[in-house]
Amino acid sequence: MIYILLKYLKYHWIYSLVLGYFGIAISLYLFMDIHILVPCLWKAVSGYDCPGCGLTTALIALLRLEWREAWLENPLIYMLAPLLTVLILRDFVAFWRKKSVEE
């Protein structure tokens, strides 16, 4: 299982970089209150919130099991988190089946 996971992460190296960055950044924020997350470029340029503004904060609230705070930051998190989880798991299962057939 670990071997297939490592091959999957190597094959999808962009997933690995993005998930690694967000994993480290969110862990630092949760446990040490260190903020290294990239700010919203849209908001920095225009001054207005984009539809994705607050998603990272909402994800952190979900990880802390603060349901109301997650909703208040960005309600879109309740649709995107399950959707992205299902899509990534579906892709991993397809990758696993493909590697099993090749071996």
Disulfide bonds with the S-S distance in Angstrom:
none
